[in-house]
């Protein structure tokens, strides 16, 4: 998954790239934890949550009901356990 300012690209299991355009439709910051709402051009809504305060290097993409569906990292692949491990 590769994010740009107005779109992102996903490589599916067969290796084909799919591009999705989106717009940001909300921002919530609570206790220095950021969550951004995005809406795809086809109407689907997602939340991009950065659960570590003041750290947007790794996060979770959630569906519109708040269920986690993907983990994301700026540099490397990140597992769910990596995001929530104790330091």
WORA-V139278 format. One record per backbone hydrogen bond with DSSP energy under -1.0 kcal/mol. CO is the residue of the C=O (numbers start at 0). NH is the residue of the N-H. Records with the same first field share a line. If there is no record, write none. Layout:
CO = NH  NH
This chain:
1 = 8
5 = 21
6 = 3
7 = 19
8 = 1
9 = 17
11 = 14
15 = 11
17 = 9
19 = 7
20 = 40
22 = 38
25 = 36
27 = 34
29 = 32
31 = 53
32 = 29
33 = 49
34 = 27
35 = 47
36 = 24  25
37 = 45
38 = 22
39 = 42
43 = 39
45 = 37
46 = 61
47 = 35
48 = 59
51 = 54
56 = 73
58 = 71
59 = 48
60 = 68  69
61 = 46
62 = 65
66 = 62
69 = 60
71 = 58
78 = 82
79 = 83
